[in-house]
Amino acid sequence: MKNRFTGQLLLPGVCALLFILVSCEKEDTPVSVTYEGTYTTTNELLNPAPMLKQRTTGTSPARPLDIARFVATATITITPPPPFAVGGEATFYADNGDTFTTTFKGTSTPNSDGTSTVAVTHTIAGGTGKFRKASGSFVGNAIANPAKPAGEITYKGMITY
């Protein structure tokens, strides 16, 4: 009788423990969304040409996906002939502190008016918080003006998180 009674108590206890463990291990279902945003940028020269290095900080009042700002560090190899190679890393910051990081590559093509047309593709490399398993890519397009530290970049692509 004692073994039967112990077995009757043990089975529900084990089932409850398994339920709790399975509930804790539940994975969020990934969501894929279009990411579009225009950011006002400021640029800071870190290293002059021919291996020009700059830090770009962007902010957006529209906050696409609650991404309020980004900070990117880019290297532009200024060697003839154009277009010049652009590459670097960026971190995008949500209003709540969650982040995702990217690496990017692209080109900077000089225009006749002294500006440059910049086109880069970002590849998402994970992040923190809701972006901890983020993936995807997006394209950035800008007209850079070396005479002005402020500018604008527009992003469009897909993010899965």
DSSP file (Angstrom, degrees, kcal/mol; ACC not computed):
  #  RESIDUE AA STRUCTURE BP1 BP2  ACC     N-H-->O    O-->H-N    N-H-->O    O-->H-N    TCO  KAPPA ALPHA  PHI   PSI    X-CA   Y-CA   Z-CA
    1    1 A M     >        0   0    0      0, 0.0     4,-2.3     0, 0.0     5,-0.2   0.000 360.0 360.0 360.0 -40.0    0.0    0.0    0.0
    2    2 A K  H  >  +     0   0    0      1,-0.2     4,-2.4     2,-0.2     5,-0.2   0.912 360.0  47.7 -61.9 -43.7    2.9    2.4    0.9
    3    3 A N  H  > S+     0   0    0      1,-0.2     4,-2.3     2,-0.2    -1,-0.2   0.890 111.9  49.8 -64.9 -40.9    4.5    1.9   -2.6
    4    4 A R  H  > S+     0   0    0      2,-0.2     4,-1.8     1,-0.2    -1,-0.2   0.904 112.4  47.4 -64.8 -40.9    1.2    2.4   -4.4
    5    5 A F  H  X S+     0   0    0     -4,-2.3     4,-1.4     2,-0.2    -2,-0.2   0.903 112.1  49.4 -66.6 -42.9    0.5    5.6   -2.4
    6    6 A T  H  X S+     0   0    0     -4,-2.4     4,-2.4     1,-0.2    -2,-0.2   0.900 110.5  51.3 -63.4 -41.3    4.1    7.0   -3.1
    7    7 A G  H  X S+     0   0    0     -4,-2.3     4,-2.0     1,-0.2    -1,-0.2   0.865 106.2  54.5 -63.3 -37.9    3.7    6.2   -6.8
    8    8 A Q  H  < S+     0   0    0     -4,-1.8    -1,-0.2     1,-0.2    -2,-0.2   0.835 114.4  40.5 -67.4 -31.8    0.4    8.1   -6.9
    9    9 A L  H  X S+     0   0    0     -4,-1.4     4,-1.4    -3,-0.2    -2,-0.2   0.825 113.0  54.8 -82.6 -33.9    2.1   11.2   -5.4
   10   10 A L  H  X S+     0   0    0     -4,-2.4     4,-2.5     2,-0.2     5,-0.2   0.903 101.6  56.2 -69.0 -43.0    5.3   10.9   -7.4
   11   11 A L  H  X S+     0   0    0     -4,-2.0     4,-2.4     1,-0.2     5,-0.2   0.931 108.8  44.6 -60.8 -49.9    3.7   10.8  -10.9
   12   12 A P  H  > S+     0   0    0      0, 0.0     4,-2.4     0, 0.0    -1,-0.2   0.882 113.3  53.0 -62.8 -34.8    1.7   14.1  -10.6
   13   13 A G  H  X S+     0   0    0     -4,-1.4     4,-2.1     2,-0.2    -2,-0.2   0.911 110.1  46.6 -64.5 -42.9    4.8   15.8   -9.1
   14   14 A V  H  X S+     0   0    0     -4,-2.5     4,-2.5     2,-0.2    -1,-0.2   0.910 112.2  51.2 -65.2 -42.9    7.0   14.7  -12.0
   15   15 A C  H  X S+     0   0    0     -4,-2.4     4,-2.3    -5,-0.2    -2,-0.2   0.913 110.0  49.3 -61.5 -42.9    4.4   15.8  -14.5
   16   16 A A  H  X S+     0   0    0     -4,-2.4     4,-2.1     2,-0.2    -1,-0.2   0.909 111.0  49.9 -62.8 -42.2    4.2   19.2  -12.8
   17   17 A L  H  X S+     0   0    0     -4,-2.1     4,-2.3     2,-0.2    -2,-0.2   0.911 110.6  49.3 -63.4 -43.4    8.0   19.6  -12.9
   18   18 A L  H  X S+     0   0    0     -4,-2.5     4,-2.6     1,-0.2     5,-0.2   0.901 109.4  52.6 -62.7 -40.8    8.2   18.7  -16.6
   19   19 A F  H  X S+     0   0    0     -4,-2.3     4,-2.3     1,-0.2    -1,-0.2   0.918 110.1  48.0 -60.4 -44.0    5.5   21.2  -17.4
   20   20 A I  H  X S+     0   0    0     -4,-2.1     4,-2.0     2,-0.2    -2,-0.2   0.917 112.6  48.4 -63.6 -44.1    7.4   23.9  -15.6
   21   21 A L  H  X S+     0   0    0     -4,-2.3     4,-1.4     1,-0.2    -2,-0.2   0.909 112.3  48.0 -64.5 -42.4   10.6   23.0  -17.4
   22   22 A V  H  < S+     0   0    0     -4,-2.6     4,-0.4     1,-0.2    -1,-0.2   0.896 110.7  52.0 -65.9 -39.6    9.0   23.0  -20.8
   23   23 A S  H >< S+     0   0    0     -4,-2.3     3,-0.9    -5,-0.2    -1,-0.2   0.883 109.2  50.0 -63.4 -38.9    7.3   26.3  -20.1
   24   24 A C  H 3< S+     0   0    0     -4,-2.0    -1,-0.2     1,-0.2    -2,-0.2   0.800 109.6  51.4 -69.9 -28.9   10.6   27.9  -19.2
   25   25 A E  T 3< S+     0   0    0     -4,-1.4    -1,-0.2    -5,-0.2    -2,-0.2   0.444  78.5 132.7 -88.6  -0.3   12.3   26.6  -22.4
   26   26 A K    <   -     0   0    0     -3,-0.9     2,-0.3    -4,-0.4    -3,-0.1  -0.284  48.3-143.6 -58.2 129.2    9.6   28.0  -24.7
   27   27 A E        -     0   0    0      1,-0.0     2,-0.2     3,-0.0    -1,-0.1  -0.722  16.0-115.1 -93.5 143.1   11.2   29.8  -27.6
   28   28 A D        -     0   0    0     -2,-0.3    -1,-0.0     1,-0.1     3,-0.0  -0.526  33.8-110.5 -71.9 144.3    9.6   32.9  -29.1
   29   29 A T        -     0   0    0     -2,-0.2   132,-0.1     1,-0.1    -1,-0.1  -0.657  38.7-113.5 -76.4 125.4    8.4   32.5  -32.6
   30   30 A P        -     0   0    0      0, 0.0     2,-0.4     0, 0.0    -1,-0.1  -0.261  27.8-151.0 -60.9 146.1   10.6   34.6  -34.9
   31   31 A V        -     0   0    0     -3,-0.0   130,-2.4     2,-0.0     2,-0.5  -0.977   2.2-154.9-120.5 130.4    9.0   37.5  -36.6
   32   32 A S  E     +A  160   0A   0     -2,-0.4     2,-0.3   128,-0.2   128,-0.2  -0.923  23.7 169.7-105.4 127.9   10.1   38.9  -40.0
   33   33 A V  E     -A  159   0A   0    126,-2.8   126,-2.6    -2,-0.5     2,-0.4  -0.948  38.2-105.8-136.1 154.4    9.4   42.5  -40.7
   34   34 A T  E     -A  158   0A   0     -2,-0.3     2,-0.6   124,-0.2   124,-0.3  -0.645  31.8-152.9 -76.2 134.2   10.2   45.2  -43.2
   35   35 A Y  E     +A  157   0A   0    122,-3.2   122,-1.9    -2,-0.4     2,-0.4  -0.954  24.8 160.6-112.8 116.3   12.7   47.7  -41.8
   36   36 A E  E     +A  156   0A   0     -2,-0.6     2,-0.3   120,-0.2   120,-0.2  -1.000   8.3 144.0-135.2 134.1   12.5   51.1  -43.3
   37   37 A G  E     -A  155   0A   0    118,-2.0   118,-3.3    -2,-0.4     2,-0.5  -0.965  36.7-141.6-167.4 150.5   13.8   54.3  -41.9
   38   38 A T  E     -A  154   0A   0     -2,-0.3     2,-0.4   116,-0.2    24,-0.3  -0.977  25.0-167.0-116.8 128.6   15.5   57.6  -42.6
   39   39 A Y  E     -A  153   0A   0    114,-2.9   114,-2.2    -2,-0.5     2,-0.4  -0.929  20.8-132.1-119.3 137.5   18.0   58.9  -40.1
   40   40 A T  E     -AB 152  59A   0     19,-2.7    19,-2.2    -2,-0.4     2,-0.3  -0.750  37.7-157.0 -81.2 132.2   19.6   62.3  -39.7
   41   41 A T  E     -AB 151  58A   0    110,-2.2   110,-2.2    -2,-0.4     2,-0.4  -0.810  22.5-164.6-119.1 152.9   23.4   61.7  -39.4
   42   42 A T  E     -AB 150  57A   0     15,-2.0    15,-2.4    -2,-0.3     2,-0.4  -0.990  18.1-149.6-128.6 142.6   26.4   63.5  -38.0
   43   43 A N  E     - B   0  56A   0    106,-2.2     2,-0.5    -2,-0.4    13,-0.2  -0.894   9.1-166.2-118.3 141.7   29.9   62.4  -39.0
   44   44 A E  E     - B   0  55A   0     11,-2.5    11,-2.6    -2,-0.4     2,-0.4  -0.986  22.5-131.0-127.0 120.6   33.2   62.6  -37.1
   45   45 A L  E     + B   0  54A   0     -2,-0.5     9,-0.3     9,-0.2     7,-0.0  -0.561  29.5 170.5 -71.7 125.1   36.5   62.1  -38.9
   46   46 A L  E    S+     0   0A   0      7,-3.2     8,-0.2     1,-0.4    -1,-0.2   0.697  70.5   9.5-104.3 -29.0   38.7   59.5  -37.0
   47   47 A N  E    S- B   0  53A   0      6,-2.0     6,-2.5     3,-0.0    -1,-0.4  -0.965  77.7-123.6-154.0 132.8   41.4   59.0  -39.6
   48   48 A P    >   -     0   0    0      0, 0.0     3,-0.6     0, 0.0     6,-0.0  -0.181  48.1 -47.4 -75.0 171.6   42.2   61.0  -42.8
   49   49 A A  T 3  S+     0   0    0      1,-0.3    28,-0.1     2,-0.1    30,-0.0  -0.254 106.3  51.9 -61.0 156.6   42.5   59.5  -46.3
   50   50 A P  T 3  S+     0   0    0      0, 0.0    28,-3.2     0, 0.0     2,-0.6  -0.981 135.4  22.9 -85.0 -14.1   43.7   57.4  -48.0
   51   51 A M  E <  S- C   0  77A   0     -3,-0.6    26,-0.2    26,-0.2    -2,-0.1  -0.563  91.6-168.0-106.1  66.7   42.2   54.9  -45.4
   52   52 A L  E     - C   0  76A   0     24,-1.3    24,-3.3    -2,-0.6     2,-0.4  -0.297   4.9-171.0 -60.9 131.0   39.6   57.4  -44.3
   53   53 A K  E     +BC  47  75A   0     -6,-2.5    -7,-3.2    22,-0.2    -6,-2.0  -0.991   8.9 170.3-127.0 133.3   37.8   56.3  -41.1
   54   54 A Q  E     -BC  45  74A   0     20,-2.4    20,-2.7    -2,-0.4     2,-0.5  -0.981  29.4-135.2-142.7 154.2   34.7   58.0  -39.6
   55   55 A R  E     -BC  44  73A   0    -11,-2.6   -11,-2.5    -2,-0.3     2,-0.5  -0.936  22.6-165.1-106.7 128.7   32.1   57.5  -37.0
   56   56 A T  E     -BC  43  72A   0     16,-3.0    16,-3.0    -2,-0.5     2,-0.5  -0.961   3.8-167.2-116.6 129.7   28.5   58.2  -38.0
   57   57 A T  E     -BC  42  71A   0    -15,-2.4   -15,-2.0    -2,-0.5     2,-0.4  -0.967   9.6-169.7-115.2 130.2   25.7   58.7  -35.5
   58   58 A G  E     -BC  41  70A   0     12,-2.4    12,-2.0    -2,-0.5     2,-0.3  -0.937   6.6-172.7-122.8 143.9   22.2   58.7  -36.8
   59   59 A T  E     -BC  40  69A   0    -19,-2.2   -19,-2.7    -2,-0.4    10,-0.2  -0.964   4.0-164.4-131.2 150.7   18.9   59.5  -35.1
   60   60 A S        -     0   0    0      8,-2.0     3,-0.4    -2,-0.3   -21,-0.1  -0.968  16.2-162.9-138.3 121.0   15.3   59.1  -36.3
   61   61 A P  S    S+     0   0    0      0, 0.0    -1,-0.1     0, 0.0   -22,-0.1   0.774  96.4  59.5 -69.4 -23.7   12.2   60.8  -34.8
   62   62 A A  S    S-     0   0    0    -24,-0.3     4,-0.2     6,-0.1     6,-0.1   0.786  90.7-156.1 -74.3 -26.6   10.0   58.2  -36.6
   63   63 A R    >   -     0   0    0     -3,-0.4     3,-2.3     4,-0.2     5,-0.2   0.939   5.4-148.5  51.3  63.0   11.8   55.3  -34.7
   64   64 A P  G >  S-     0   0    0      0, 0.0     3,-2.1     0, 0.0    -1,-0.2  -0.429  84.5  -1.7 -60.4 129.6   11.2   52.5  -37.1
   65   65 A L  G 3  S-     0   0    0      1,-0.3     3,-0.1    -2,-0.2    -2,-0.1   0.743 129.2 -69.9  57.2  25.6   10.9   49.3  -35.0
   66   66 A D  G <  S+     0   0    0     -3,-2.3    29,-2.2     1,-0.2     2,-1.0   0.670  94.0 149.2  65.5  18.7   11.6   51.6  -32.0
   67   67 A I  E <   + D   0  94A   0     -3,-2.1    27,-0.3    27,-0.2    -1,-0.2  -0.745  19.3 176.2 -85.3 104.6   15.2   52.0  -33.3
   68   68 A A  E     -     0   0A   0     25,-1.6    -8,-2.0    -2,-1.0     2,-0.3   0.804  56.5  -8.5 -82.4 -31.7   16.0   55.5  -32.1
   69   69 A R  E     -CD  59  93A   0     24,-1.5    24,-3.1   -10,-0.2     2,-0.3  -0.974  52.2-152.4-158.5 167.8   19.6   55.7  -33.2
   70   70 A F  E     -CD  58  92A   0    -12,-2.0   -12,-2.4    -2,-0.3     2,-0.4  -0.975   6.2-152.8-143.0 158.3   22.7   54.0  -34.6
   71   71 A V  E     -CD  57  91A   0     20,-2.2    20,-2.3    -2,-0.3     2,-0.4  -0.990  20.1-178.4-131.9 124.6   26.4   54.4  -34.4
   72   72 A A  E     -CD  56  90A   0    -16,-3.0   -16,-3.0    -2,-0.4     2,-0.5  -0.942  18.7-155.4-124.8 144.7   28.6   53.2  -37.2
   73   73 A T  E     -CD  55  89A   0     16,-2.6    16,-1.6    -2,-0.4     2,-0.4  -0.985  24.1-175.2-117.4 120.2   32.3   53.1  -37.8
   74   74 A A  E     -CD  54  88A   0    -20,-2.7   -20,-2.4    -2,-0.5     2,-0.5  -0.895  19.9-154.9-121.1 144.6   33.2   53.1  -41.5
   75   75 A T  E     -CD  53  87A   0     12,-3.1    12,-1.8    -2,-0.4     2,-0.5  -0.977  11.3-166.8-113.4 130.1   36.5   52.8  -43.4
   76   76 A I  E     -CD  52  86A   0    -24,-3.3   -24,-1.3    -2,-0.5     2,-1.0  -0.972  14.0-144.6-119.4 118.5   36.6   54.2  -46.9
   77   77 A T  E     -CD  51  85A   0      8,-2.2     2,-1.4    -2,-0.5     8,-0.6  -0.725  12.0-161.5 -86.5 105.5   39.5   53.2  -49.0
   78   78 A I        +     0   0    0    -28,-3.2    -1,-0.1    -2,-1.0     6,-0.1  -0.645  39.2 130.7 -91.9  81.7   40.3   56.3  -51.1
   79   79 A T        -     0   0    0     -2,-1.4     6,-0.1     2,-0.1    -2,-0.1  -1.000  57.4 -71.3-132.4 135.3   42.4   54.9  -53.9
   80   80 A P  S    S+     0   0    0      0, 0.0    -2,-0.0     0, 0.0     4,-0.0  -0.266  98.5  47.0 -65.6 156.5   41.7   55.5  -57.6
   81   81 A P  S    S-     0   0    0      0, 0.0    -2,-0.1     0, 0.0     0, 0.0   0.695  90.6-104.3 -88.0 159.0   39.7   54.7  -59.5
   82   82 A P  S    S+     0   0    0      0, 0.0     2,-0.2     0, 0.0    27,-0.1  -0.306  86.0  80.6 -67.5 162.3   36.3   55.2  -58.0
   83   83 A P  S    S-     0   0    0      0, 0.0     2,-0.3     0, 0.0    26,-0.2   0.493  74.2-145.8 -74.2 153.7   33.9   53.9  -56.7
   84   84 A F  E     - E   0 108A   0     24,-2.9    24,-2.1    -2,-0.2     2,-0.2  -0.688  15.9-110.6 -93.7 142.7   35.7   53.6  -53.4
   85   85 A A  E     -DE  77 107A   0     -8,-0.6    -8,-2.2    -2,-0.3     2,-0.4  -0.500  32.1-167.6 -74.4 137.4   35.2   50.6  -51.1
   86   86 A V  E     +DE  76 106A   0     20,-2.3    20,-2.2   -10,-0.2     2,-0.3  -0.973  16.2 153.8-123.8 138.8   33.3   51.2  -47.8
   87   87 A G  E     +DE  75 105A   0    -12,-1.8   -12,-3.1    -2,-0.4     2,-0.3  -0.988   8.6 109.1-158.8 158.9   33.0   48.8  -44.9
   88   88 A G  E     -DE  74 104A   0     16,-2.1    16,-2.6    -2,-0.3     2,-0.3  -0.995  50.1 -75.5 167.8-161.0   32.5   48.7  -41.2
   89   89 A E  E     -DE  73 103A   0    -16,-1.6   -16,-2.6    -2,-0.3     2,-0.3  -0.941  31.5-170.5-133.1 152.3   30.3   47.8  -38.2
   90   90 A A  E     -DE  72 102A   0     12,-2.1    12,-2.6    -2,-0.3     2,-0.4  -0.988  13.1-151.6-143.2 152.4   27.2   49.5  -36.7
   91   91 A T  E     -DE  71 101A   0    -20,-2.3   -20,-2.2    -2,-0.3     2,-0.4  -0.997  12.8-155.4-123.5 130.2   25.1   49.1  -33.6
   92   92 A F  E     -DE  70 100A   0      8,-3.0     8,-1.7    -2,-0.4     2,-0.5  -0.899  10.0-151.8-107.7 133.1   21.4   50.1  -33.7
   93   93 A Y  E     -DE  69  99A   0    -24,-3.1   -25,-1.6    -2,-0.4   -24,-1.5  -0.909   0.5-150.6-114.5 124.2   19.7   51.1  -30.4
   94   94 A A  E >   -D   67   0A   0      4,-3.3     3,-1.7    -2,-0.5   -27,-0.2  -0.459  33.9-106.1 -82.5 162.9   16.1   50.7  -29.6
   95   95 A D  T 3  S+     0   0    0    -29,-2.2   -28,-0.1     1,-0.3    -1,-0.1   0.835 120.8  52.2 -56.4 -34.6   14.3   53.0  -27.2
   96   96 A N  T 3  S-     0   0    0    -30,-0.2    -1,-0.3     2,-0.1     3,-0.1   0.422 124.3 -99.4 -87.0   3.0   14.2   50.3  -24.5
   97   97 A G  S <  S+     0   0    0     -3,-1.7    -2,-0.1     1,-0.4    -1,-0.0   0.252  78.4 136.4  99.5 -12.5   18.0   49.7  -24.7
   98   98 A D        -     0   0    0     -5,-0.1    -4,-3.3    29,-0.0    -1,-0.4  -0.382  34.7-168.3 -64.6 148.4   17.8   46.5  -26.9
   99   99 A T  E     -E   93   0A   0     -6,-0.2    29,-2.7    29,-0.2     2,-0.3  -0.918  20.9-162.3-134.5 159.6   20.4   46.5  -29.7
  100  100 A F  E     -EF  92 127A   0     -8,-1.7    -8,-3.0    -2,-0.3     2,-0.3  -0.984  16.4-145.4-136.9 151.3   21.4   44.7  -32.9
  101  101 A T  E     -E   91   0A   0     25,-2.5    24,-3.1    -2,-0.3     2,-0.3  -0.801  14.5-173.4-114.4 153.8   24.7   44.9  -34.6
  102  102 A T  E     -EF  90 124A   0    -12,-2.6   -12,-2.1    -2,-0.3     2,-0.4  -0.947  19.8-145.1-137.6 159.1   25.7   44.8  -38.3
  103  103 A T  E     -EF  89 123A   0     20,-1.8    20,-2.9    -2,-0.3     2,-0.3  -0.931  29.1-164.9-112.8 149.9   28.6   44.6  -40.6
  104  104 A F  E     -EF  88 122A   0    -16,-2.6   -16,-2.1    -2,-0.4     2,-0.3  -0.981  16.5-178.0-141.0 153.0   28.3   46.5  -43.8
  105  105 A K  E     +EF  87 121A   0     16,-1.5    16,-3.0    -2,-0.3     2,-0.3  -0.975  26.9 111.0-141.2 151.6   30.0   46.8  -47.2
  106  106 A G  E     -EF  86 120A   0    -20,-2.2   -20,-2.3    -2,-0.3     2,-0.3  -0.951  50.1 -74.4 176.4-153.5   29.4   49.0  -50.2
  107  107 A T  E     -EF  85 119A   0     12,-2.4    12,-2.3    -2,-0.3     2,-0.4  -0.940  12.7-151.4-136.7 156.0   30.7   51.8  -52.3
  108  108 A S  E     -EF  84 118A   0    -24,-2.1   -24,-2.9    -2,-0.3    10,-0.2  -0.987  19.6-168.4-125.7 117.8   31.1   55.6  -52.3
  109  109 A T  E     - F   0 117A   0      8,-2.8     8,-2.9    -2,-0.4    -2,-0.0  -0.931  19.8-126.8-114.1 118.5   31.0   57.1  -55.7
  110  110 A P  E     - F   0 116A   0      0, 0.0     6,-0.3     0, 0.0     2,-0.3  -0.318  21.7-150.5 -62.7 140.8   32.1   60.8  -56.2
  111  111 A N    >   -     0   0    0      4,-3.4     3,-1.6     1,-0.1     0, 0.0  -0.716  27.1-109.7-106.0 162.1   29.6   63.1  -57.9
  112  112 A S  T 3  S+     0   0    0      1,-0.3     4,-0.1    -2,-0.3    -1,-0.1   0.712 114.7  61.4 -65.4 -20.9   30.6   66.2  -60.0
  113  113 A D  T 3  S-     0   0    0      2,-0.1    -1,-0.3     1,-0.0     3,-0.1   0.334 122.7 -99.2 -89.6   8.5   29.2   68.6  -57.3
  114  114 A G  S <  S+     0   0    0     -3,-1.6    33,-0.1     1,-0.4    -2,-0.1   0.324  91.6 109.4  92.7  -8.2   31.7   67.4  -54.6
  115  115 A T        -     0   0    0     30,-0.2    -4,-3.4    31,-0.1    -1,-0.4  -0.380  59.3-135.6 -88.0 175.1   29.3   65.0  -52.9
  116  116 A S  E     -FG 110 144A   0     28,-2.5    28,-3.0    -6,-0.3     2,-0.6  -0.994   7.8-131.7-133.1 142.3   29.4   61.2  -53.0
  117  117 A T  E     -FG 109 143A   0     -8,-2.9    -8,-2.8    -2,-0.4     2,-0.5  -0.839  28.1-163.1 -91.2 121.3   26.7   58.7  -53.5
  118  118 A V  E     +FG 108 142A   0     24,-3.1    24,-2.3    -2,-0.6     2,-0.4  -0.911  13.7 176.1-111.4 129.8   27.0   56.0  -50.8
  119  119 A A  E     +FG 107 141A   0    -12,-2.3   -12,-2.4    -2,-0.5     2,-0.3  -0.985  10.0 169.1-132.8 122.3   25.3   52.6  -51.0
  120  120 A V  E     -FG 106 140A   0     20,-2.4    20,-3.2    -2,-0.4     2,-0.5  -0.955  26.2-143.4-133.1 151.2   25.9   50.0  -48.4
  121  121 A T  E     -FG 105 139A   0    -16,-3.0   -16,-1.5    -2,-0.3     2,-0.4  -0.975  17.4-153.9-115.3 122.7   24.4   46.6  -47.4
  122  122 A H  E     -FG 104 138A   0     16,-3.3    16,-1.7    -2,-0.5     2,-0.5  -0.775   2.3-159.5 -94.1 136.7   24.2   45.8  -43.7
  123  123 A T  E     -FG 103 137A   0    -20,-2.9   -20,-1.8    -2,-0.4     2,-0.2  -0.982  21.9-127.9-114.9 123.1   24.1   42.1  -42.6
  124  124 A I  E     -F  102   0A   0     12,-2.6    12,-0.4    -2,-0.5   -22,-0.3  -0.507  21.5-173.0 -76.4 134.4   22.7   41.7  -39.1
  125  125 A A  E     -     0   0A   0    -24,-3.1   -23,-0.1     1,-0.5     2,-0.1  -0.111  50.2 -86.0-119.2  33.9   24.9   39.7  -36.7
  126  126 A G  E     -     0   0A   0      8,-0.5   -25,-2.5   -25,-0.2    -1,-0.5  -0.445  47.5-165.4  95.5-170.8   22.6   39.3  -33.6
  127  127 A G  E     -F  100   0A   0      5,-0.8     2,-0.3   -27,-0.3   -27,-0.3  -0.905  23.4 -66.7 179.1-151.9   21.9   41.6  -30.7
  128  128 A T  S >  S-     0   0    0    -29,-2.7     3,-2.1    -2,-0.3   -29,-0.2  -0.840  85.3  -1.2-127.8 164.1   20.5   41.9  -27.2
  129  129 A G  G >  S-     0   0    0      1,-0.3     3,-2.0    -2,-0.3     4,-0.2  -0.303 135.8  -2.0  58.6-133.0   17.0   41.8  -25.7
  130  130 A K  G 3  S+     0   0    0      1,-0.3     3,-0.3     2,-0.1    -1,-0.3   0.694 139.9  53.6 -65.0 -16.6   14.3   41.2  -28.4
  131  131 A F  G X  S+     0   0    0     -3,-2.1     3,-2.3   -32,-0.2    -1,-0.3   0.244  71.3 114.0 -98.6  12.6   17.0   41.3  -31.0
  132  132 A R  T <  S+     0   0    0     -3,-2.0    -5,-0.8     1,-0.3    -1,-0.2   0.792  90.2  29.8 -58.7 -28.8   19.2   38.6  -29.4
  133  133 A K  T 3  S+     0   0    0     -3,-0.3    -1,-0.3    28,-0.3    -2,-0.1   0.015  91.7 150.6-115.1  27.0   18.6   36.2  -32.3
  134  134 A A    <   +     0   0    0     -3,-2.3    -8,-0.5    27,-0.1     2,-0.3  -0.248  13.4 164.0 -64.7 145.5   18.2   38.9  -35.0
  135  135 A S  E     + H   0 160A   0     25,-2.2    25,-2.8   -10,-0.1     2,-0.3  -0.925  20.2  83.1-148.7 172.1   19.1   38.2  -38.6
  136  136 A G  E     - H   0 159A   0    -12,-0.4   -12,-2.6    -2,-0.3     2,-0.3  -0.757  55.0-106.7 125.4-171.6   18.5   39.7  -42.0
  137  137 A S  E     -GH 123 158A   0     21,-1.2    21,-2.2    -2,-0.3     2,-0.3  -0.985  20.9-172.2-153.9 159.3   19.9   42.5  -44.1
  138  138 A F  E     -GH 122 157A   0    -16,-1.7   -16,-3.3    -2,-0.3     2,-0.4  -0.987  21.4-122.4-153.7 157.4   19.1   46.0  -45.3
  139  139 A V  E     -GH 121 156A   0     17,-2.8    17,-1.9    -2,-0.3     2,-0.4  -0.813  18.1-156.6-104.6 139.5   20.4   48.5  -47.8
  140  140 A G  E     -GH 120 155A   0    -20,-3.2   -20,-2.4    -2,-0.4     2,-0.4  -0.956   8.3-172.4-116.1 136.3   21.5   52.0  -46.9
  141  141 A N  E     +GH 119 154A   0     13,-2.2    13,-2.2    -2,-0.4     2,-0.3  -0.992  14.5 155.1-129.3 134.5   21.6   54.9  -49.4
  142  142 A A  E     -GH 118 153A   0    -24,-2.3   -24,-3.1    -2,-0.4     2,-0.6  -0.982  40.4-131.4-151.0 159.1   23.0   58.4  -48.7
  143  143 A I  E     -G  117   0A   0      9,-0.6     9,-0.4    -2,-0.3     2,-0.4  -0.978  32.7-156.6-111.1 114.3   24.5   61.4  -50.4
  144  144 A A  E     -G  116   0A   0    -28,-3.0   -28,-2.5    -2,-0.6     7,-0.1  -0.752   9.4-165.9 -96.1 137.7   27.6   62.3  -48.4
  145  145 A N    >   -     0   0    0     -2,-0.4     3,-2.1     3,-0.4   -30,-0.2  -0.936   9.0-160.8-123.3 106.3   29.0   65.9  -48.4
  146  146 A P  T 3  S+     0   0    0      0, 0.0    -1,-0.1     0, 0.0   -31,-0.1   0.737  91.5  61.8 -58.9 -22.2   32.5   66.2  -47.0
  147  147 A A  T 3  S+     0   0    0    -33,-0.1   -32,-0.0     1,-0.1   -33,-0.0   0.641 105.3  51.2 -78.4 -13.9   32.0   69.9  -46.5
  148  148 A K    <   -     0   0    0     -3,-2.1    -3,-0.4     1,-0.1    -1,-0.1  -0.986  65.9-154.4-127.1 131.5   29.1   69.3  -44.1
  149  149 A P  S    S+     0   0    0      0, 0.0  -106,-2.2     0, 0.0     2,-0.3   0.628  78.2  73.9 -77.9 -11.2   29.2   67.0  -41.0
  150  150 A A  E     +A   42   0A   0   -108,-0.2     2,-0.2    -5,-0.1  -108,-0.2  -0.730  56.8 134.1-103.2 152.7   25.4   66.4  -41.1
  151  151 A G  E     -A   41   0A   0   -110,-2.2  -110,-2.2    -2,-0.3     2,-0.3  -0.830  41.1-103.7-164.7-156.6   23.5   64.3  -43.6
  152  152 A E  E     -A   40   0A   0     -9,-0.4    -9,-0.6  -112,-0.3     2,-0.4  -0.991  18.3-168.8-152.9 142.2   20.8   61.7  -44.0
  153  153 A I  E     -AH  39 142A   0   -114,-2.2  -114,-2.9    -2,-0.3     2,-0.4  -0.996   9.5-152.4-133.8 142.2   20.7   58.0  -44.8
  154  154 A T  E     -AH  38 141A   0    -13,-2.2   -13,-2.2    -2,-0.4     2,-0.3  -0.953  11.3-162.5-116.5 133.1   17.7   55.8  -45.7
  155  155 A Y  E     +AH  37 140A   0   -118,-3.3  -118,-2.0    -2,-0.4     2,-0.3  -0.874  11.9 171.8-114.3 145.3   17.5   52.1  -44.9
  156  156 A K  E     +AH  36 139A   0    -17,-1.9   -17,-2.8    -2,-0.3     2,-0.3  -0.932  28.4  86.7-153.4 131.2   15.3   49.4  -46.3
  157  157 A G  E     -AH  35 138A   0   -122,-1.9  -122,-3.2    -2,-0.3     2,-0.4  -0.959  65.4 -62.5 175.0-157.4   15.3   45.7  -45.9
  158  158 A M  E     -AH  34 137A   0    -21,-2.2   -21,-1.2    -2,-0.3     2,-0.4  -0.948  31.5-170.1-123.9 140.1   14.1   42.8  -43.7
  159  159 A I  E     -AH  33 136A   0   -126,-2.6  -126,-2.8    -2,-0.4     2,-0.5  -0.996   4.8-162.8-127.3 133.6   14.8   41.9  -40.1
  160  160 A T  E      AH  32 135A   0    -25,-2.8   -25,-2.2    -2,-0.4  -128,-0.2  -0.971 360.0 360.0-112.7 129.7   13.9   38.6  -38.4
  161  161 A Y              0   0    0   -130,-2.4   -28,-0.3    -2,-0.5  -129,-0.1   0.313 360.0 360.0-150.6 360.0   13.9   38.6  -34.6
